[in-house]
């Protein structure tokens, strides 16, 4: 199992009230987390693309963010988690150009994750008047198979669809080397996992909350990917899942950090904006918040495998549970409201004590897939 980091520009109101430059400091700190993850042996870093989601995510121009990190890092693969390829948000040709350019700037370390937006507040900003949020699926389906053609055809044959069109043109630059970056899809439902597998796409499983959720993910995805008809140059047989992670020198210290991190606020914001996700029982409607997390709640979340938290030995065992469940990649969503020093310490401790004992392959999984297509 490989390891990743996921950043999104989280700027909670409490931080803004305490610091007039909170947004700037949050964005710069998140570049520092990715740079440290690179040094600590993480293989992937994912940067979100969200629009209009105050507090929850201020990382809108993730192509610029990732371009900076392409120069500031050496080994870690940099992924769009996601680029939104709906033509009303980003014209597909512009997306293809950004992917290829980042592939060059990173020396072949770019990962192309795509998706359809984070709920009605974001989607209606670009598609006003839409009453069914599933309408974006039709647009995405029309678009996704065109990217490999833009990259691999000397002159792209052009496209005339329902939602966008382009006459034959040379789309430049081409990706770095042969083939193209690995392609991923941000999936939220069992049907989405199966669809991604059928298309040969890896899955960014932001909807997987705990280890037991892996069973339906793997069943729906792995069965479909066996019979994949890939839209790209190769099958990216890959399931990434995300989890909250806090690692400290002792269990008591990790729990103390978690209690003081305001994790209930981030979780409340998630369901405020991701209103297309199924709402679990007990999640209140915004602006009502989940109750603040106490030490007892944190211990319950650990026991229920809903978060990774503890000393390095405990975190190692918790990560092994994800590996045993079949996750191909475990990505930690950071930051989550805890301070810079504690976040950096989590990354360093996991890099020193956890990753070397689980991820022993120096080659990235997606590099192997891409190399096989190139060969």
C-alpha positions as CSV (number, residue, x, y, z in Angstrom):
1,X,0.0,0.0,0.0
2,X,1.3,3.4,-1.0
3,X,0.8,6.7,1.0
4,X,-0.4,10.2,0.0
5,X,-1.3,13.6,1.3
6,X,-4.4,15.5,0.5
7,X,-4.6,19.3,0.8
8,X,-7.5,21.7,0.1
9,X,-6.9,25.2,1.5
10,X,-8.9,24.8,4.7
11,X,-9.3,28.3,6.3
12,X,-11.9,28.0,9.2
13,X,-13.5,31.2,10.5
14,X,-11.8,30.8,13.9
15,X,-8.4,31.1,12.1
16,X,-9.6,34.1,10.1
17,X,-10.8,35.9,13.2
18,X,-7.4,35.4,14.9
19,X,-5.2,36.2,11.9
20,X,-6.0,38.8,9.2
21,X,-3.6,36.9,6.8
22,X,-5.1,33.5,7.6
23,X,-5.8,32.6,4.0
24,X,-2.3,33.4,2.8
25,X,-0.7,31.6,5.7
26,X,-2.9,28.5,5.2
27,X,-2.0,28.2,1.5
28,X,1.7,28.6,2.1
29,X,1.7,26.1,5.0
30,X,0.0,23.5,2.7
31,X,2.9,23.8,0.2
32,X,5.2,23.2,3.2
33,X,3.3,20.1,4.1
34,X,3.7,18.6,0.6
35,X,7.4,19.5,0.5
36,X,7.8,17.7,3.9
37,X,5.8,14.7,2.7
38,X,8.2,14.5,-0.3
39,X,11.1,14.4,2.1
40,X,9.4,11.9,4.3
41,X,8.7,9.2,1.7
42,X,5.1,9.8,0.8
43,X,4.5,8.9,-2.8
44,X,1.5,11.1,-3.7
45,X,0.2,14.6,-3.0
46,X,-3.3,15.6,-4.1
47,X,-4.6,19.2,-4.3
48,X,-8.3,19.9,-4.5
49,X,-10.1,22.2,-7.0
50,X,-13.1,23.8,-5.3
51,X,-14.9,27.1,-6.0
52,X,-17.0,29.3,-3.7
53,X,-16.6,26.9,-0.6
54,X,-15.8,29.5,2.0
55,X,-13.8,28.1,4.9
56,X,-13.9,24.5,3.7
57,X,-11.6,25.0,0.6
58,X,-9.9,28.1,-0.7
59,X,-7.7,26.1,-3.1
60,X,-9.3,27.0,-6.4
61,X,-6.4,27.4,-8.7
62,X,-4.7,24.1,-8.0
63,X,-2.9,24.0,-11.3
64,X,-0.9,27.0,-10.1
65,X,-0.4,25.5,-6.7
66,X,0.9,22.2,-8.3
67,X,3.1,24.1,-10.7
68,X,5.0,25.6,-7.8
69,X,5.3,22.2,-6.1
70,X,6.6,20.6,-9.3
71,X,9.7,22.8,-8.8
72,X,9.8,22.5,-5.0
73,X,9.7,18.7,-4.8
74,X,11.8,15.9,-6.1
75,X,10.1,12.5,-6.0
76,X,6.5,12.8,-4.8
77,X,3.8,12.4,-7.5
78,X,1.5,15.5,-7.7
79,X,-2.1,14.9,-8.5
80,X,-5.2,17.0,-9.2
81,X,-7.8,16.0,-6.7
82,X,-9.5,17.1,-8.9
83,X,-9.4,19.1,-12.2
84,X,-13.0,19.8,-13.1
85,X,-13.2,19.1,-16.9
86,X,-16.8,20.3,-17.4
87,X,-16.6,22.8,-20.2
88,X,-18.7,25.3,-18.2
89,X,-15.9,25.3,-15.5
90,X,-12.7,24.5,-17.5
91,X,-12.7,24.0,-21.2
92,X,-11.5,20.4,-21.8
93,X,-8.6,21.5,-24.1
94,X,-7.3,23.8,-21.4
95,X,-7.4,20.9,-19.0
96,X,-5.5,18.7,-21.4
97,X,-2.9,21.5,-21.8
98,X,-2.5,21.9,-18.0
99,X,-2.1,18.2,-17.5
100,X,0.6,17.9,-20.1
101,X,2.4,21.0,-18.9
102,X,2.5,19.8,-15.3
103,X,3.7,16.5,-16.6
104,X,6.7,18.3,-18.1
105,X,7.4,20.5,-15.1
106,X,7.3,17.6,-12.7
107,X,9.4,15.3,-14.9
108,X,6.6,12.8,-15.4
109,X,5.3,12.9,-11.8
110,X,1.8,14.3,-12.5
111,X,-1.5,12.3,-11.8
112,X,-4.7,13.4,-13.5
113,X,-7.7,13.2,-11.2
114,X,-11.0,14.4,-12.5
115,X,-14.5,14.8,-11.1
116,X,-17.7,16.8,-11.3
117,X,-17.8,19.3,-8.5
118,X,-18.7,19.2,-4.8
119,X,-22.4,19.7,-4.5
120,X,-25.1,22.1,-5.5
121,X,-23.5,25.3,-4.2
122,X,-20.4,24.8,-6.4
123,X,-22.2,23.3,-9.4
124,X,-24.9,25.9,-9.6
125,X,-22.3,28.6,-9.7
126,X,-21.3,27.4,-13.2
127,X,-24.5,25.7,-14.3
128,X,-27.3,28.0,-13.0
129,X,-30.8,26.6,-13.3
130,X,-29.8,22.9,-13.2
131,X,-32.2,21.0,-11.0
132,X,-30.6,17.6,-11.1
133,X,-27.0,17.5,-10.0
134,X,-26.5,14.2,-11.8
135,X,-26.7,16.3,-15.0
136,X,-23.0,16.8,-14.6
137,X,-22.3,13.1,-15.0
138,X,-23.6,13.3,-18.6
139,X,-21.2,16.2,-19.4
140,X,-18.2,14.4,-17.7
141,X,-19.0,11.2,-19.6
142,X,-19.0,13.0,-22.9
143,X,-15.6,14.6,-22.1
144,X,-13.3,12.1,-20.3
145,X,-12.4,9.8,-23.2
146,X,-11.3,12.8,-25.3
147,X,-8.2,13.6,-23.2
148,X,-6.0,10.6,-24.3
149,X,-6.9,11.5,-27.9
150,X,-5.7,15.1,-27.4
151,X,-2.5,13.9,-25.8
152,X,-1.7,10.9,-28.1
153,X,-2.9,12.0,-31.6
154,X,-0.5,14.2,-33.4
155,X,-3.4,16.4,-34.5
156,X,-6.5,15.9,-32.4
157,X,-9.3,14.8,-34.6
158,X,-11.7,17.3,-33.1
159,X,-15.0,16.8,-31.3
160,X,-18.6,17.8,-31.8
161,X,-20.7,16.8,-28.8
162,X,-23.8,18.0,-27.0
163,X,-22.0,20.2,-24.5
164,X,-18.8,21.3,-26.3
165,X,-17.0,21.1,-29.5
166,X,-13.6,21.7,-31.1
167,X,-12.4,21.5,-34.7
168,X,-9.2,19.5,-35.5
169,X,-6.3,21.1,-33.8
170,X,-2.8,20.2,-32.5
171,X,-3.2,20.2,-28.7
172,X,0.2,21.2,-27.2
173,X,2.3,20.4,-25.3
174,X,2.1,16.6,-25.5
175,X,2.8,14.8,-22.2
176,X,6.3,14.1,-21.2
177,X,7.6,10.9,-22.8
178,X,5.3,8.3,-24.2
179,X,1.8,7.6,-23.1
180,X,0.2,10.0,-20.7
181,X,-0.3,10.6,-16.9
182,X,-2.4,8.1,-15.0
183,X,-6.1,9.0,-14.9
184,X,-8.3,8.9,-11.8
185,X,-11.9,9.7,-11.0
186,X,-13.3,11.1,-7.7
187,X,-16.1,8.6,-6.9
188,X,-18.8,8.8,-4.3
189,X,-21.2,6.0,-4.9
190,X,-20.8,2.2,-5.6
191,X,-22.0,2.8,-9.2
192,X,-19.3,5.4,-9.6
193,X,-16.6,3.0,-8.5
194,X,-17.8,0.4,-11.0
195,X,-18.0,2.9,-13.8
196,X,-14.5,4.1,-13.1
197,X,-13.2,0.5,-13.1
198,X,-14.9,-0.2,-16.4
199,X,-13.2,2.8,-17.9
200,X,-9.8,1.8,-16.5
201,X,-9.6,4.8,-14.2
202,X,-8.2,4.8,-10.7
203,X,-10.5,5.9,-8.0
204,X,-10.1,8.8,-5.6
205,X,-12.2,7.4,-2.8
206,X,-13.0,10.5,-0.8
207,X,-16.3,8.9,0.3
208,X,-14.7,5.9,2.1
209,X,-15.0,6.7,5.8
210,X,-13.7,3.6,7.5
211,X,-12.0,0.3,6.9
212,X,-15.2,-1.7,6.7
213,X,-16.3,0.5,3.7
214,X,-13.5,-1.0,1.7
215,X,-15.6,-4.2,1.1
216,X,-18.2,-2.6,-1.2
217,X,-15.5,-0.4,-2.8
218,X,-13.3,-3.3,-3.8
219,X,-16.2,-5.5,-4.9
220,X,-17.7,-2.9,-7.2
221,X,-14.3,-1.6,-8.5
222,X,-12.1,-4.6,-8.8
223,X,-14.7,-6.7,-10.5
224,X,-15.3,-4.0,-13.1
225,X,-11.6,-3.2,-13.7
226,X,-10.9,-6.8,-14.6
227,X,-13.0,-6.3,-17.7
228,X,-11.9,-2.7,-18.3
229,X,-12.3,-1.0,-21.6
230,X,-9.8,1.8,-20.8
231,X,-10.5,5.2,-22.2
232,X,-6.7,5.9,-21.9
233,X,-3.5,4.3,-22.9
234,X,-3.5,1.9,-19.9
235,X,-5.6,0.6,-17.0
236,X,-4.9,2.4,-13.7
237,X,-6.0,-0.4,-11.4
238,X,-5.9,1.7,-8.2
239,X,-8.1,2.6,-5.3
240,X,-7.1,5.6,-3.1
241,X,-8.9,6.2,0.2
242,X,-8.6,9.1,2.6
243,X,-8.5,9.3,6.3
244,X,-7.8,11.8,9.1
245,X,-4.4,11.2,10.7
246,X,-2.8,12.6,13.9
247,X,0.4,11.0,15.0
248,X,2.4,12.1,18.1
249,X,5.0,10.7,20.4
250,X,2.4,9.3,22.8
251,X,-1.2,8.2,22.5
252,X,-2.3,10.8,25.1
253,X,-0.6,13.6,23.2
254,X,-2.2,12.5,19.9
255,X,-5.7,12.5,21.5
256,X,-5.0,15.9,23.1
257,X,-4.2,17.4,19.7
258,X,-7.3,15.8,18.2
259,X,-9.5,17.2,20.9
260,X,-8.2,20.7,20.4
261,X,-8.3,20.6,16.6
262,X,-12.0,21.5,16.0
263,X,-12.5,18.4,13.9
264,X,-16.3,18.7,14.3
265,X,-16.3,22.0,12.4
266,X,-14.5,20.6,9.3
267,X,-16.9,17.6,9.3
268,X,-19.9,19.9,9.5
269,X,-18.6,22.0,6.6
270,X,-18.1,18.8,4.6
271,X,-21.8,18.0,4.7
272,X,-22.7,21.7,4.3
273,X,-21.2,21.7,0.8
274,X,-21.2,18.1,-0.3
275,X,-25.0,17.9,-0.2
276,X,-25.0,15.3,-3.0
277,X,-23.3,12.8,-0.6
278,X,-25.7,10.6,1.5
279,X,-26.1,12.3,4.8
280,X,-25.4,9.8,7.7
281,X,-27.9,9.7,10.5
282,X,-27.0,12.2,13.2
283,X,-25.3,14.8,10.9
284,X,-27.1,18.1,11.5
285,X,-28.2,20.6,8.9
286,X,-25.9,23.6,8.5
287,X,-25.5,26.0,10.4
288,X,-26.0,23.6,13.2
289,X,-22.7,21.9,14.0
290,X,-21.7,18.5,15.2
291,X,-20.9,18.6,18.9
292,X,-17.3,19.4,19.8
293,X,-15.1,16.3,20.0
294,X,-14.2,15.2,23.5
295,X,-11.5,12.7,24.5
296,X,-14.2,10.1,24.7
297,X,-15.4,10.8,21.1
298,X,-11.9,10.7,19.8
299,X,-11.3,7.3,21.4
300,X,-14.6,6.1,19.9
301,X,-13.6,7.3,16.4
302,X,-10.3,5.5,16.8
303,X,-12.0,2.3,17.9
304,X,-14.5,2.5,15.1
305,X,-11.6,3.0,12.6
306,X,-13.0,6.3,11.5
307,X,-9.7,8.1,12.1
308,X,-6.0,7.3,12.5
309,X,-4.7,8.7,15.7
310,X,-2.1,7.6,18.2
311,X,1.6,7.0,18.7
312,X,3.7,5.7,15.8
313,X,3.2,2.0,16.7
314,X,-0.6,2.5,17.0
315,X,-0.7,4.4,13.7
316,X,1.3,1.7,12.0
317,X,-1.2,-0.9,13.1
318,X,-4.2,1.3,12.1
319,X,-2.6,1.8,8.6
320,X,-2.0,-2.0,8.3
321,X,-5.8,-2.4,8.7
322,X,-6.3,-0.4,5.5
323,X,-3.6,-2.4,3.7
324,X,-5.2,-5.7,4.8
325,X,-8.6,-4.4,3.6
326,X,-7.1,-3.9,0.1
327,X,-6.5,-0.2,-0.3
328,X,-3.9,0.5,-2.9
329,X,-3.2,4.0,-1.5
330,X,-4.0,5.6,1.8
331,X,-4.0,9.4,1.7
332,X,-4.2,11.6,4.8
333,X,-6.3,14.7,4.6
334,X,-4.2,17.5,6.1
335,X,-4.6,20.1,7.6
336,X,-7.7,19.4,9.6
337,X,-7.6,22.4,12.0
338,X,-4.6,21.5,14.1
339,X,-1.5,23.7,14.1
340,X,1.4,23.8,11.7
341,X,3.9,22.2,14.2
342,X,1.6,19.3,15.0
343,X,0.8,18.7,11.4
344,X,4.4,18.7,10.4
345,X,5.2,16.3,13.2
346,X,2.4,13.9,12.0
347,X,4.0,13.9,8.5
348,X,7.5,13.3,9.9
349,X,6.5,10.6,12.3
350,X,4.5,8.7,9.7
351,X,7.4,9.0,7.2
352,X,9.9,7.7,9.7
353,X,8.0,5.0,11.5
354,X,5.0,3.9,9.3
355,X,5.7,4.2,5.6
356,X,9.0,2.2,5.5
357,X,7.3,-0.7,7.2
358,X,4.4,-0.9,4.7
359,X,5.5,0.6,1.4
360,X,8.7,-1.1,0.5
361,X,8.5,-0.6,-3.3
362,X,10.6,2.4,-4.5
363,X,8.6,2.5,-7.7
364,X,5.2,4.3,-7.8
365,X,2.4,2.0,-8.8
366,X,1.2,4.4,-11.5
367,X,4.8,4.6,-12.9
368,X,4.7,0.9,-13.5
369,X,1.4,1.1,-15.3
370,X,2.6,4.0,-17.5
371,X,6.0,2.3,-18.2
372,X,4.2,-0.9,-19.3
373,X,2.1,1.2,-21.8
374,X,5.2,3.0,-23.0
375,X,7.1,-0.4,-23.5
